[in-house]
Amino acid sequence: MKPRPARAAKLLHMPQRHISLAAAAAFAAVFVVAGCGSTTSSTSSLSPNAKWADSVCSALTTWGSSMKAAGATLQDGNLTADSVQAATSSVQSATTTLTTTLDGIGKPPTQAGDTADSALGQLGSQLRAGIGSIQSAITNSPPLAAVATVTNALVNMKTQIKTAVTQLQNGEGKGPMATAFKQAPSCQSIPGV
C-alpha cells in the first residue's frame, strides 16, 4: 500500500525532527556542564593577578549563564524555528560580548602577561570563528536543521575556553597565575579552576 502524501511528508520530516531534538539536547548539555554561577565576594583585597583572573572568570561566568539560558530554551521540548533563532541570537550576542570584554581586560600584571594576552587573543579569534560558523548555519539552513552545527560550534567553544583557562593558569609553570585563579571569587564557579 502506497503511503498517503501527508503521511509520507510526516515520515520524511520525522528523522530531522529527532535529529534536531537530539542536537538541541546536546546543545543544552554544553551549558549545564559549563558551570556558571555568581559570586558576591569583594575583589578589593585581592592581588593584582587575582583581580585580573577574577575579571576573566567573571566574563566567562556571565557567558556561561547566557549559554545555560539558551540551552534551557532548546530543552523546552517545543522546538520551533523561532525558539532556535532566539537561542542562537542570544548565543551570538553573549559571545560577542565575551570577546569584547576579554579584549578589554588586557594583560595581567605578571611576567607571563604577554603569554596570557596571547591566549586571550587566540580565544577571542576562536570564539569569533565559532560565531561565524553559527551565523552561517542559521543563514544557510532552516533553523531546526542548523541546531547540530550550532551544537558542534558550542562544544568547540567550550573546549577552547577550557584550554585557554588552562593556559592562563599554567602561564608561569603553575605559579602566581594558578594561585590567582584559585583566589579569584568568580573563578570558583568554573569547573577545573
FENCORMO-V882550 format. One record per residue. N is the residue number from 1. RES is the residue in one small letter. SS is DSSP state (@ for helix, = for strand, . for the rest). Layout:
BEGIN
N_RES_SS, N_RES_SS
END
This chain:
BEGIN
1_m_., 2_k_., 3_p_., 4_r_., 5_p_@, 6_a_@, 7_r_@, 8_a_@, 9_a_@, 10_k_@, 11_l_@, 12_l_@, 13_h_@, 14_m_@, 15_p_@, 16_q_@, 17_r_@, 18_h_@, 19_i_@, 20_s_@, 21_l_@, 22_a_@, 23_a_@, 24_a_@, 25_a_@, 26_a_@, 27_f_@, 28_a_@, 29_a_@, 30_v_@, 31_f_@, 32_v_@, 33_v_@, 34_a_@, 35_g_., 36_c_., 37_g_., 38_s_., 39_t_., 40_t_., 41_s_., 42_s_., 43_t_., 44_s_., 45_s_., 46_l_., 47_s_., 48_p_@, 49_n_@, 50_a_@, 51_k_@, 52_w_@, 53_a_@, 54_d_@, 55_s_@, 56_v_@, 57_c_@, 58_s_@, 59_a_@, 60_l_@, 61_t_@, 62_t_@, 63_w_@, 64_g_@, 65_s_@, 66_s_@, 67_m_@, 68_k_@, 69_a_@, 70_a_@, 71_g_@, 72_a_@, 73_t_@, 74_l_@, 75_q_@, 76_d_., 77_g_., 78_n_., 79_l_., 80_t_., 81_a_@, 82_d_@, 83_s_@, 84_v_@, 85_q_@, 86_a_@, 87_a_@, 88_t_@, 89_s_@, 90_s_@, 91_v_@, 92_q_@, 93_s_@, 94_a_@, 95_t_@, 96_t_@, 97_t_@, 98_l_@, 99_t_@, 100_t_@, 101_t_@, 102_l_@, 103_d_@, 104_g_@, 105_i_@, 106_g_., 107_k_., 108_p_., 109_p_., 110_t_., 111_q_., 112_a_., 113_g_@, 114_d_@, 115_t_@, 116_a_@, 117_d_@, 118_s_@, 119_a_@, 120_l_@, 121_g_@, 122_q_@, 123_l_@, 124_g_@, 125_s_@, 126_q_@, 127_l_@, 128_r_@, 129_a_@, 130_g_@, 131_i_@, 132_g_@, 133_s_@, 134_i_@, 135_q_@, 136_s_@, 137_a_@, 138_i_@, 139_t_@, 140_n_@, 141_s_., 142_p_., 143_p_@, 144_l_@, 145_a_@, 146_a_@, 147_v_@, 148_a_@, 149_t_@, 150_v_@, 151_t_@, 152_n_@, 153_a_@, 154_l_@, 155_v_@, 156_n_@, 157_m_@, 158_k_@, 159_t_@, 160_q_@, 161_i_@, 162_k_@, 163_t_@, 164_a_@, 165_v_@, 166_t_@, 167_q_@, 168_l_@, 169_q_@, 170_n_., 171_g_., 172_e_., 173_g_., 174_k_., 175_g_., 176_p_@, 177_m_@, 178_a_@, 179_t_@, 180_a_@, 181_f_@, 182_k_@, 183_q_@, 184_a_., 185_p_@, 186_s_@, 187_c_@, 188_q_@, 189_s_@, 190_i_., 191_p_., 192_g_., 193_v_.
END
